[in-house]
Amino acid sequence: MGRHPSQSHDSERDASQSHDSERDASGEEPSETRLLADGSGSDLRAAFDGEPAFVPYLAVGDPDYESSLAYVEALERGGADAIELGLPFSEPIAEGSTIQEAVVRSLDAGMTPERFFEFVADLDVDVPLVCMTYYNLLYQYGGDEAESGPRPFVERAAAVGLSGFVVPDLPAEEAGPLREACDEFGLDLVSIVAPTTEDERLEKLVDISSGYLYVQARLGVTGADVAPSDQTAESLERLGEYDIPKAVGFGISDGEQAAEIVSAGADGIIVGSALVEIVAEGYEHDRPTDDVAANLEALASELKAGARRGGEQAVPRPDGS
């Protein structure tokens, strides 16, 4: 059975339910009802406390169930503060070729939403876990005869110990049902902010988000072969007024880039493709699982060390943080 911090949310969910009478009495929902809206009780937000966070990504089940377990656990040993677990979807629109190929390997190996939940329960890690997937899988999980919408999926996710979601294809304007389900079961909803996101759309994304913001370092799809752009610092400056951690992803592949991103003002880094490439290389050359896991741990350690260096080099913000 995995050791996931979000299992401590049971008491928070009980507390949330105690607000129902307040809503009924006043006719308005108190601002503190969404326990995670300001980070209160959020395992994901806590992952950014003290030093810059390292948030790696792997596609679950790539290239097979048991190897994938070993690879995710290696990331924690390498210094991960939270881990994004990709639930494969057949049309990953936000992903570059590296992660698309990982998705294919995972699906070919038999990964399904139910198998994904079993995987999360089997993990032996002590960091928050985030499900990164597409809205169709969440919405259809309950089946035609069951309750419609994302609530059944979110309930199941909370039961196995997940801490939140990243859903790349979910528009902010349509996120209400998922946000409500996350509030009900004490999970975070992380939004992706592109370099071009601004004004009312930015306000809406921040309003529905908790845990952290996933800040794209550049436009396009994921991939380690294209470095972060000069727009990263501008994006971070634009987001500076919002009291939520900002983690930058897309194109980070080594410790030097990690340090550069954090020194520009990021609260953490998100790295996927560079790690998935290690898995792919191990699969293609039939390398032992332990060797691949060791390579993942080594790169994770490098990236975490880079994030720490960046934190030491960062220019203090106007608010003193």
C-alpha positions as CSV (number, residue, x, y, z in Angstrom):
1,M,0.0,0.0,0.0
2,G,1.4,3.4,-1.0
3,R,2.2,6.1,1.6
4,H,0.6,9.2,0.1
5,P,0.2,12.5,2.1
6,S,-3.3,13.1,0.6
7,Q,-4.7,10.3,2.7
8,S,-4.5,12.8,5.6
9,H,-7.3,14.8,3.9
10,D,-10.0,12.8,5.6
11,S,-10.3,15.2,8.5
12,E,-10.2,18.1,6.1
13,R,-13.1,16.7,4.1
14,D,-15.0,16.3,7.4
15,A,-14.3,19.9,8.2
16,S,-15.4,21.0,4.7
17,Q,-18.7,19.1,5.2
18,S,-19.3,21.0,8.5
19,H,-19.6,24.2,6.5
20,D,-22.8,23.0,4.8
21,S,-25.0,24.4,7.6
22,E,-23.2,27.8,7.4
23,R,-24.1,28.0,3.7
24,D,-27.7,27.0,4.4
25,A,-28.0,29.6,7.1
26,S,-26.4,32.5,5.3
27,G,-27.4,31.7,1.8
28,E,-23.8,32.4,0.8
29,E,-20.7,30.2,0.8
30,P,-18.0,31.4,3.2
31,S,-14.7,32.2,1.5
32,E,-12.9,29.6,3.6
33,T,-15.2,26.7,2.4
34,R,-12.8,25.7,-0.4
35,L,-10.1,24.4,1.8
36,L,-7.6,24.3,-1.0
37,A,-8.4,27.6,-2.7
38,D,-5.8,29.4,-0.7
39,G,-3.5,26.4,-0.2
40,S,-4.8,25.5,3.3
41,G,-4.2,21.9,3.9
42,S,-2.8,21.3,0.4
43,D,0.0,18.7,0.2
44,L,1.0,20.1,-3.2
45,R,1.4,23.6,-1.9
46,A,3.3,22.3,1.0
47,A,5.8,20.6,-1.4
48,F,7.0,24.1,-2.3
49,D,7.7,25.2,1.3
50,G,11.3,25.8,2.3
51,E,13.1,25.4,-1.1
52,P,12.3,25.2,-4.8
53,A,10.3,22.1,-5.7
54,F,11.2,19.5,-8.2
55,V,8.1,17.9,-9.8
56,P,8.9,15.1,-12.3
57,Y,6.5,13.4,-14.7
58,L,6.3,9.8,-16.0
59,A,3.6,8.0,-17.9
60,V,2.3,5.3,-15.7
61,G,2.7,1.8,-17.0
62,D,5.6,2.7,-19.4
63,P,7.0,0.3,-20.5
64,D,5.2,-2.1,-18.1
65,Y,3.5,-2.1,-14.7
66,E,6.3,-3.4,-12.5
67,S,9.1,-1.4,-14.1
68,S,7.0,1.8,-13.9
69,L,6.6,1.3,-10.2
70,A,10.4,1.1,-9.8
71,Y,10.9,4.2,-12.0
72,V,8.5,6.4,-10.1
73,E,10.0,5.3,-6.7
74,A,13.4,6.1,-8.1
75,L,12.3,9.7,-8.7
76,E,11.4,10.1,-5.0
77,R,14.9,8.9,-4.0
78,G,16.3,11.4,-6.4
79,G,14.7,14.3,-4.6
80,A,11.2,14.7,-6.1
81,D,8.9,16.9,-3.9
82,A,5.8,15.8,-5.8
83,I,5.3,13.6,-8.8
84,E,3.0,13.9,-11.8
85,L,1.7,10.6,-13.0
86,G,0.4,10.5,-16.5
87,L,-2.7,8.4,-17.1
88,P,-2.4,7.6,-20.8
89,F,-5.0,8.8,-23.2
90,S,-5.1,7.9,-26.9
91,E,-5.1,11.5,-28.1
92,P,-2.5,13.4,-25.9
93,I,-2.8,16.8,-27.7
94,A,-0.4,18.7,-25.4
95,E,2.4,16.1,-25.7
96,G,5.4,16.0,-28.0
97,S,6.6,12.8,-29.6
98,T,8.6,11.6,-26.6
99,I,5.6,11.4,-24.3
100,Q,3.3,10.3,-27.1
101,E,5.5,7.2,-27.6
102,A,5.4,6.6,-23.9
103,V,1.6,6.7,-23.9
104,V,1.6,4.2,-26.7
105,R,3.9,1.8,-24.8
106,S,1.7,2.1,-21.7
107,L,-1.5,1.5,-23.5
108,D,0.0,-1.5,-25.3
109,A,1.0,-2.9,-21.9
110,G,-2.6,-2.7,-20.8
111,M,-2.9,0.5,-18.8
112,T,-6.5,1.6,-18.0
113,P,-8.0,4.0,-15.5
114,E,-8.7,1.2,-13.0
115,R,-5.2,-0.2,-13.4
116,F,-3.9,3.3,-12.9
117,F,-5.6,3.5,-9.5
118,E,-4.1,0.1,-8.6
119,F,-0.7,1.5,-9.5
120,V,-1.1,4.5,-7.2
121,A,-2.2,2.3,-4.3
122,D,0.9,0.0,-4.9
123,L,3.4,2.8,-5.0
124,D,5.7,3.1,-1.9
125,V,6.4,6.9,-1.9
126,D,5.9,9.7,0.6
127,V,5.4,12.7,-1.7
128,P,2.1,14.1,-3.2
129,L,1.0,12.5,-6.4
130,V,-0.8,14.3,-9.2
131,C,-2.8,12.7,-12.0
132,M,-2.1,14.3,-15.3
133,T,-4.7,13.2,-17.9
134,Y,-7.4,14.3,-20.3
135,Y,-10.9,15.3,-19.3
136,N,-12.7,12.6,-21.4
137,L,-11.2,9.9,-19.1
138,L,-12.3,11.7,-16.0
139,Y,-15.8,12.4,-17.3
140,Q,-16.6,8.9,-18.6
141,Y,-15.2,7.0,-15.7
142,G,-18.5,6.4,-14.0
143,G,-20.1,4.8,-17.1
144,D,-23.3,5.5,-18.9
145,E,-25.5,4.2,-16.1
146,A,-23.6,5.8,-13.3
147,E,-23.4,9.4,-12.1
148,S,-22.2,11.6,-15.0
149,G,-19.3,14.0,-14.7
150,P,-15.9,13.8,-13.0
151,R,-17.1,13.2,-9.5
152,P,-16.7,9.4,-9.5
153,F,-13.2,9.6,-10.8
154,V,-12.2,12.2,-8.2
155,E,-13.7,10.2,-5.4
156,R,-11.7,7.1,-6.5
157,A,-8.6,9.2,-6.8
158,A,-8.9,10.5,-3.3
159,A,-9.5,7.0,-2.0
160,V,-6.2,5.7,-3.4
161,G,-4.2,8.7,-2.2
162,L,-3.8,11.1,-5.1
163,S,-3.4,14.8,-4.2
164,G,-4.6,16.5,-7.4
165,F,-5.0,16.8,-11.1
166,V,-3.6,18.5,-14.2
167,V,-6.0,18.3,-17.1
168,P,-4.4,20.0,-20.2
169,D,-7.5,20.0,-22.4
170,L,-10.0,21.4,-19.8
171,P,-11.0,25.0,-20.5
172,A,-11.3,27.2,-17.5
173,E,-14.8,28.0,-18.4
174,E,-15.8,24.3,-18.2
175,A,-13.8,23.4,-15.1
176,G,-16.6,24.0,-12.6
177,P,-17.7,20.4,-12.1
178,L,-14.1,19.1,-11.6
179,R,-13.3,22.0,-9.3
180,E,-16.4,21.2,-7.2
181,A,-15.5,17.5,-7.0
182,C,-11.9,18.4,-6.0
183,D,-13.2,20.7,-3.3
184,E,-15.6,17.9,-2.0
185,F,-12.8,15.3,-1.7
186,G,-9.9,17.6,-0.7
187,L,-7.8,17.5,-3.9
188,D,-6.1,20.2,-5.9
189,L,-6.7,21.3,-9.4
190,V,-3.6,22.6,-11.2
191,S,-4.0,24.9,-14.2
192,I,-1.6,25.3,-17.1
193,V,-0.6,28.9,-17.9
194,A,0.9,29.6,-21.3
195,P,3.1,32.6,-22.1
196,T,0.2,34.2,-23.9
197,T,-2.3,33.8,-21.1
198,E,-3.3,37.1,-19.6
199,D,-6.1,39.4,-18.4
200,E,-9.5,37.8,-17.8
201,R,-8.5,34.3,-18.8
202,L,-5.5,34.4,-16.5
203,E,-7.7,35.6,-13.6
204,K,-10.1,32.7,-14.3
205,L,-7.3,30.1,-14.4
206,V,-5.9,31.4,-11.1
207,D,-9.3,31.4,-9.5
208,I,-10.0,27.7,-10.2
209,S,-6.5,26.6,-9.3
210,S,-4.9,25.3,-6.1
211,G,-1.7,23.5,-5.2
212,Y,0.4,25.2,-7.8
213,L,0.3,26.7,-11.3
214,Y,1.9,24.8,-14.2
215,V,3.7,27.6,-16.1
216,Q,4.7,26.8,-19.7
217,A,8.2,27.9,-20.4
218,R,7.3,28.2,-24.1
219,L,4.5,27.7,-26.5
220,G,4.0,24.4,-28.2
221,V,4.0,20.8,-27.0
222,T,6.2,19.1,-24.4
223,G,9.8,18.0,-25.3
224,A,13.3,18.1,-24.0
225,D,14.8,18.9,-27.3
226,V,13.6,22.6,-27.2
227,A,14.9,24.7,-24.4
228,P,12.7,27.1,-22.4
229,S,12.2,30.5,-24.0
230,D,13.0,34.0,-22.9
231,Q,9.3,34.4,-22.2
232,T,9.6,32.5,-18.9
233,A,10.8,35.4,-16.8
234,E,8.1,37.6,-18.3
235,S,5.4,35.0,-17.5
236,L,6.7,34.7,-13.9
237,E,6.7,38.5,-13.5
238,R,3.1,38.6,-14.7
239,L,2.1,35.9,-12.2
240,G,4.0,37.5,-9.3
241,E,0.9,39.1,-7.7
242,Y,-0.9,35.7,-7.3
243,D,-0.3,33.9,-4.0
244,I,0.1,30.4,-5.4
245,P,3.4,28.5,-6.2
246,K,4.5,28.7,-9.8
247,A,6.2,25.6,-11.3
248,V,7.8,26.0,-14.8
249,G,7.8,23.1,-17.3
250,F,8.3,22.4,-21.0
251,G,11.9,22.0,-22.2
252,I,13.9,21.6,-18.9
253,S,16.4,18.8,-19.2
254,D,19.4,19.4,-17.0
255,G,20.5,21.0,-13.7
256,E,21.8,24.1,-15.4
257,Q,18.4,24.9,-17.0
258,A,16.7,24.1,-13.7
259,A,18.9,26.6,-11.9
260,E,18.2,29.2,-14.6
261,I,14.4,28.8,-14.3
262,V,14.4,29.1,-10.5
263,S,16.7,32.0,-10.4
264,A,14.3,33.8,-12.8
265,G,11.6,33.5,-10.1
266,A,10.0,30.1,-10.4
267,D,9.0,28.3,-7.2
268,G,9.7,25.0,-8.8
269,I,10.4,23.0,-12.0
270,I,8.4,20.3,-13.8
271,V,10.4,17.8,-15.9
272,G,8.9,15.1,-18.1
273,S,10.4,14.5,-21.5
274,A,14.0,14.2,-20.3
275,L,13.0,11.5,-17.8
276,V,10.7,9.7,-20.3
277,E,13.7,9.6,-22.7
278,I,15.6,7.6,-20.2
279,V,12.8,5.1,-19.9
280,A,12.5,4.9,-23.7
281,E,16.2,4.3,-24.1
282,G,16.1,1.5,-21.5
283,Y,13.2,-0.1,-23.3
284,E,14.8,0.1,-26.7
285,H,18.0,-1.4,-25.6
286,D,16.4,-3.9,-23.2
287,R,18.3,-2.5,-20.2
288,P,17.7,-4.0,-16.7
289,T,15.0,-2.2,-14.7
290,D,17.5,-1.4,-11.9
291,D,19.9,0.3,-14.3
292,V,17.1,2.5,-15.8
293,A,15.9,3.3,-12.3
294,A,19.5,4.3,-11.3
295,N,19.7,6.6,-14.4
296,L,16.4,8.2,-13.5
297,E,17.5,8.8,-9.9
298,A,20.7,10.4,-11.1
299,L,19.0,12.8,-13.4
300,A,16.4,13.6,-10.7
301,S,19.2,14.4,-8.2
302,E,20.9,16.7,-10.8
303,L,17.6,18.5,-11.5
304,K,16.8,18.9,-7.8
305,A,20.4,20.2,-7.1
306,G,20.0,22.7,-9.9
307,A,16.7,23.9,-8.5
308,R,18.3,24.5,-5.2
309,R,21.2,26.4,-6.8
310,G,18.7,28.6,-8.6
311,G,16.9,29.3,-5.3
312,E,20.2,30.6,-3.9
313,Q,20.8,32.8,-6.9
314,A,17.2,34.1,-7.2
315,V,16.7,37.9,-7.0
316,P,14.4,38.7,-4.1
317,R,10.9,39.7,-5.1
318,P,9.3,43.0,-4.2
319,D,7.3,41.3,-1.4
320,G,10.6,40.1,0.1
321,S,10.0,36.4,-0.8
